[in-house]
Amino acid sequence: MKRFFSGALAALLTITLALLALTGVFAAVPETDASKTLADPAGRVIGVAARGVWSIYPENSLEGLLAVRGTGLTHVLADVSVTADGVAVLLPENGAARMLGASVENVSAMMSKDVLSMPMKNRLGGEANAFTEYLVSTLEDALPALGRAGLTPVLKFDVSALDKILPLTGGTDAVLWLTGKEKDVKAAAATLGDTPFLTEIRSNVIFHVTSFVDKMKDAGALGVVLKTSNRYGVNFYRSTLKRFDILRAVIDCTEPETAGYREDTVKWWDDAISRGFSVIVTDDAEGFGRYLADCESARARLSNLYSYATNEAKIPAFNGELLNDYEKAYTDGVNTSKALLDDASSSLQDLRDAYTALNSALKTIELNYSEIEAGVAGKTVTLPRILLCVAFAAAVVAVQVYFYKRRKA
């Protein structure tokens, strides 16, 4: 009787699972990369030019932002603030005195007619830089110009100004970078709907960061800017970054003290990207443009080698335990290359290292193919070596016998 009930139960379970499968309950849910792409269909590393080419033009000037077109980057970061009479302008809130020589520091304390009529100081402003002929632009005027230039604006501003800025971004591909108190950012993020936005958090406490990332993910953020002074902190690696399955991990290399003291150079771009960051805010737009071009070249080179290694190269059977090192070098080289090629946001150094490792494994196999196939490569005791040792020993004995007989004579 027990067997009968067991069999009936098993049959019922099988039928139930089959019906669930047919009704689509267990159907695979297609994954989306819409958020991960951050306006890049291939999901590649994105460089964001911080405040335009300010080495030539005043920071945040429309002319400086438009100059990014010639660097190879497609994203530009601009600070936005709101004047006392409610006009959104391309200028940081605390930049009135530094960039315009105004008697007050905050833009919110000035009327728009005054902000828009005062010439901007060159580069980063301050006493060391002279005034230029360039004027501050309104956000309303700047967005169409950036759109025509094919540049995606990333607008950084305090969340308190959202009601003045959000209406101006409709119909554009602008990404909003919300700053301010954490509770205010969370509240605003929940109301943005399909509006693309980034948020930021500065902390070394892993569970605090993780909780924030989770909430921003649920709110639909494109990415989170992680800020910490700890270069090897967990929020720069592993635990937190695993939460970024459909988010971008963003690092601002223009502020080394909040980027784990990573400088805005190739060395640290490689380091950040290898750790999972795929959006890099940089002051060196031209340099990062070259970096991205080098990444594409390195990827194409590795792709060709991987294709050869897996489709054309003559690979031995790796007979014998002594060949584990040869097989492991080849297998690791192939697997690492595939992983990097499958991830569109791999660092330049990782791509180059993978090419070197796989190429070395292939060259070793090519030079030692016959011995590897026969299972003797790597052995310290082989027949030729045994015969050579025997011949050497015989020669030594013969010499000793010869001199012994001469002494006897």
C-alpha positions in Angstrom: 0.0 0.0 0.0 2.9 2.4 0.9 4.4 1.7 -2.5 1.1 2.5 -4.2 0.8 5.9 -2.4 4.4 6.7 -3.1 4.0 6.0 -6.8 0.8 7.9 -7.0 2.3 10.9 -5.3 5.3 10.8 -7.6 3.0 10.6 -10.6 1.0 13.6 -9.4 4.1 15.6 -8.7 5.4 14.9 -12.3 2.1 15.9 -13.8 1.9 19.1 -11.8 5.4 20.1 -12.8 4.7 19.4 -16.4 1.5 21.6 -16.3 3.4 24.4 -14.6 6.0 24.3 -17.3 3.4 24.3 -20.1 1.7 27.3 -18.5 5.0 29.2 -18.4 5.4 29.5 -14.6 8.9 28.2 -14.9 9.6 30.0 -18.2 13.0 31.8 -18.3 12.6 35.5 -17.6 14.6 37.5 -20.2 17.3 39.6 -18.7 17.5 43.3 -19.6 20.6 45.4 -20.1 18.7 48.6 -20.5 20.0 50.1 -17.2 23.4 48.6 -17.5 24.1 50.2 -20.8 23.8 53.8 -19.6 23.2 55.0 -23.2 25.8 52.6 -24.6 24.1 49.6 -26.4 27.2 47.5 -26.1 27.6 48.0 -22.4 31.2 49.2 -22.8 33.2 51.3 -20.4 32.0 54.9 -20.5 34.2 58.0 -19.9 32.5 61.1 -18.6 34.4 64.3 -19.3 34.1 66.4 -16.0 32.9 69.9 -16.7 34.2 69.9 -20.3 37.7 70.6 -21.6 38.5 73.1 -18.9 42.2 73.1 -19.7 41.3 75.4 -22.6 37.9 76.8 -21.7 36.2 77.8 -18.3 34.8 74.7 -16.5 31.1 74.2 -17.2 31.1 76.6 -20.1 29.1 75.5 -23.1 32.1 75.9 -25.3 34.2 73.7 -23.0 31.5 71.0 -22.9 31.1 71.0 -26.7 34.8 70.6 -27.1 34.5 67.1 -25.8 33.3 66.0 -29.2 36.9 65.8 -30.5 38.1 63.6 -27.7 36.2 60.4 -28.5 34.0 60.6 -25.4 30.2 60.8 -25.6 29.3 61.9 -22.1 29.9 65.2 -20.4 29.4 66.2 -16.7 28.1 69.6 -16.0 27.2 71.2 -12.6 23.8 72.8 -12.4 22.4 75.3 -9.9 19.4 77.5 -9.7 19.5 81.3 -9.3 17.4 83.3 -6.9 14.7 83.9 -9.5 14.5 80.2 -10.5 16.7 79.9 -13.6 18.8 76.7 -14.0 22.4 77.6 -15.1 25.6 75.6 -15.8 27.6 76.5 -12.7 28.1 74.9 -9.3 26.1 76.3 -6.4 29.3 77.5 -4.7 31.0 78.8 -7.8 29.8 82.4 -8.1 32.8 84.0 -6.5 35.4 81.5 -7.9 34.2 81.5 -11.5 32.5 85.0 -11.9 34.4 87.1 -9.3 31.0 87.8 -7.6 30.8 89.2 -4.2 28.8 86.2 -3.0 29.8 82.5 -3.2 26.4 80.9 -3.9 24.6 81.1 -7.2 21.2 80.9 -5.4 21.9 84.3 -3.8 22.1 86.0 -7.3 19.6 87.0 -9.9 19.9 85.3 -13.3 20.5 88.6 -15.2 23.6 89.1 -13.1 24.9 85.5 -13.4 24.3 85.4 -17.2 26.0 88.8 -17.8 29.2 88.3 -15.9 32.2 86.8 -17.9 33.6 83.6 -16.6 37.2 83.1 -15.4 39.4 80.7 -17.3 39.9 77.1 -16.4 38.9 76.5 -12.7 38.5 80.1 -11.9 39.9 81.7 -8.7 42.5 84.5 -8.4 45.1 82.7 -10.5 43.0 82.8 -13.7 41.9 85.7 -15.8 38.4 86.6 -17.1 37.4 85.4 -20.6 34.8 86.3 -23.1 32.8 83.2 -22.3 29.5 83.6 -20.4 27.5 81.2 -18.2 24.8 79.3 -20.2 21.3 78.4 -19.0 20.4 74.7 -18.9 17.5 75.4 -21.3 19.9 76.7 -24.0 22.7 74.1 -23.4 20.7 70.9 -23.6 19.7 71.3 -27.3 23.2 72.3 -28.2 24.7 69.3 -26.5 22.1 67.1 -28.2 23.0 68.4 -31.7 26.6 67.7 -30.9 25.8 64.0 -30.1 26.9 64.4 -26.4 25.0 63.0 -23.5 24.9 65.5 -20.6 25.2 64.2 -17.0 23.8 66.9 -14.9 25.1 67.1 -11.3 23.0 69.1 -8.8 21.5 69.1 -5.3 18.2 67.2 -5.1 16.5 70.3 -3.7 16.7 71.8 -7.2 15.0 68.9 -8.9 11.6 70.6 -9.5 13.4 73.4 -11.5 15.6 71.1 -13.5 13.5 68.1 -14.2 11.0 69.8 -16.5 13.8 71.1 -18.7 15.2 67.6 -19.4 12.1 66.1 -20.9 12.7 64.8 -24.5 16.5 64.8 -24.0 18.8 61.9 -23.0 20.2 63.8 -20.1 21.2 61.8 -17.0 20.5 63.3 -13.6 23.2 63.0 -10.9 21.4 63.7 -7.6 23.4 64.9 -4.6 22.3 65.9 -1.2 21.1 64.3 2.0 20.5 60.5 1.7 16.9 60.6 2.8 16.1 63.4 0.3 17.8 61.6 -2.5 15.9 58.4 -1.7 12.6 60.3 -1.6 13.3 62.0 -5.0 14.5 58.8 -6.7 11.2 57.1 -5.9 9.3 59.8 -8.0 11.5 59.8 -11.1 10.0 56.9 -13.0 11.7 56.4 -16.3 14.0 59.5 -16.0 17.6 58.2 -16.1 19.5 59.1 -13.0 22.6 58.4 -10.9 23.0 58.8 -7.2 26.0 58.8 -4.9 27.0 57.6 -1.4 30.0 58.2 0.7 30.7 55.6 3.3 33.1 52.8 4.4 30.3 50.8 6.1 29.4 47.9 3.9 25.9 47.2 5.1 25.1 50.9 4.9 26.3 51.1 1.3 24.6 47.8 0.3 21.3 49.0 1.7 21.5 52.3 -0.2 22.4 50.5 -3.5 19.5 48.1 -3.1 17.1 51.0 -2.6 18.5 52.9 -5.6 18.3 49.7 -7.7 14.6 49.3 -6.8 14.0 53.0 -7.7 15.4 52.4 -11.2 18.8 54.2 -10.9 21.2 53.7 -13.8 24.2 53.6 -11.4 25.6 54.6 -8.1 28.7 56.7 -7.5 30.7 55.0 -4.7 32.8 57.3 -2.6 35.3 56.2 0.0 38.8 56.9 1.2 39.6 53.2 1.5 41.3 52.1 -1.7 40.7 48.4 -1.0 37.4 48.8 0.8 34.7 46.2 0.2 32.4 48.8 -1.3 34.9 49.1 -4.1 34.9 45.3 -4.6 33.0 42.1 -4.3 30.1 42.3 -1.9 28.6 45.7 -2.9 29.5 45.4 -6.6 27.6 42.1 -6.8 24.5 44.2 -6.3 25.2 46.0 -9.5 23.7 43.4 -11.8 21.8 45.9 -13.8 23.5 49.0 -12.5 26.6 50.9 -13.4 29.3 51.3 -10.7 30.6 54.8 -11.1 33.9 56.3 -9.8 34.9 59.9 -9.9 38.6 60.0 -10.5 38.7 63.8 -10.4 38.3 63.5 -6.6 41.1 61.1 -5.5 40.3 61.5 -1.8 36.8 60.0 -2.5 38.0 57.5 -5.1 40.2 55.5 -2.8 43.0 57.8 -3.6 43.0 56.6 -7.2 44.5 59.2 -9.5 43.1 60.2 -12.9 45.6 58.1 -14.9 45.7 54.9 -17.0 47.1 52.9 -14.1 44.2 53.7 -11.8 41.6 53.5 -14.6 42.8 50.0 -15.2 42.5 49.3 -11.4 39.0 50.7 -11.1 37.7 48.9 -14.2 39.2 45.6 -13.1 37.3 46.0 -9.8 34.0 46.4 -11.5 33.6 50.1 -12.2 32.4 50.8 -15.7 31.7 54.5 -15.7 34.8 56.7 -15.1 34.5 60.5 -14.5 37.7 62.0 -15.7 39.4 65.4 -16.2 41.5 64.0 -19.0 38.9 63.6 -21.7 41.4 63.3 -24.5 43.5 60.8 -22.6 40.5 58.6 -21.7 39.4 58.8 -25.3 42.7 57.2 -26.4 42.4 54.7 -23.6 39.0 53.5 -24.9 40.4 53.3 -28.4 43.3 51.2 -27.1 40.8 49.0 -25.3 38.9 48.3 -28.5 42.2 47.5 -30.3 43.3 45.1 -27.5 39.9 43.5 -27.5 40.0 42.9 -31.3 43.5 41.4 -31.0 42.5 39.1 -28.1 39.3 38.1 -30.0 41.4 37.0 -33.0 43.8 35.0 -30.9 40.9 33.4 -28.9 39.3 32.4 -32.2 42.6 30.8 -33.4 43.1 29.0 -30.1 39.7 27.5 -30.0 39.1 26.8 -33.8 42.4 26.5 -35.6 45.3 25.8 -33.3 46.5 22.2 -33.2 46.0 21.1 -29.5 47.5 17.8 -28.2 45.7 15.3 -26.1 47.8 16.2 -23.0 48.5 12.5 -22.1 49.9 12.0 -18.7 49.8 13.7 -15.3 53.1 15.5 -16.0 51.3 17.6 -18.6 48.9 19.3 -16.2 50.9 22.6 -16.3 50.7 22.7 -20.1 47.0 21.9 -20.1 46.2 24.3 -17.3 48.0 27.2 -19.0 46.1 26.6 -22.2 42.7 26.1 -20.4 43.2 29.1 -18.1 44.2 31.3 -21.1 41.1 30.3 -23.1 38.7 30.7 -20.1 40.1 34.1 -19.1 40.0 35.4 -22.6 36.4 34.3 -23.1 35.3 35.9 -19.8 36.9 39.2 -20.8 35.5 39.1 -24.3 32.0 38.4 -22.9 32.3 41.4 -20.6 32.2 44.6 -22.7 33.7 46.6 -19.9 37.1 45.0 -19.4 40.2 47.0 -18.6 43.0 47.6 -21.1 45.6 45.9 -18.8 43.4 42.8 -18.3 42.9 42.4 -22.1 46.6 42.7 -22.7 47.5 40.3 -19.9 45.1 37.8 -21.2 46.6 38.0 -24.7 50.1 37.5 -23.4 49.1 34.5 -21.3 47.1 32.7 -24.0 49.8 33.5 -26.7 52.5 32.1 -24.4 50.5 28.9 -23.8 50.0 28.4 -27.6 53.7 29.0 -28.3 54.8 26.5 -25.7 52.4 23.9 -27.2 53.6 24.6 -30.7 57.3 24.2 -29.7 56.7 21.0 -27.7 53.7 19.5 -29.6 55.3 16.0 -30.3 56.5 15.5 -26.7 53.2 16.7 -25.2 51.2 14.5 -27.5 53.4 11.5 -26.6 53.1 12.3 -22.9 56.8 12.8 -22.3 57.1 16.6 -22.2 58.1 17.8 -18.8 59.6 14.5 -17.7 62.9 14.7 -16.1 63.7 11.0 -16.8 63.5 10.0 -20.5 65.1 7.3 -22.6 67.6 9.6 -24.4 68.7 11.0 -21.1 69.2 7.5 -19.6 71.3 6.5 -22.6 73.3 9.7 -22.3 74.0 9.0 -18.6 75.0 5.4 -19.4 77.4 6.5 -22.1 78.9 9.2 -19.8 79.4 6.6 -17.0 81.0 4.1 -19.4 83.4 6.8 -20.6 84.4 7.7 -17.1 85.1 4.0 -16.3 87.1 3.6 -19.5 89.3 6.6 -18.7 89.9 5.3 -15.2 90.8 1.8 -16.4 93.1 3.3 -19.0 95.1 5.3 -16.5 95.1 2.4 -14.0 96.7 0.1 -16.6 99.3 2.8 -17.5 100.3 3.1 -13.8 100.6 -0.7 -13.5 102.8 -0.8 -16.6 
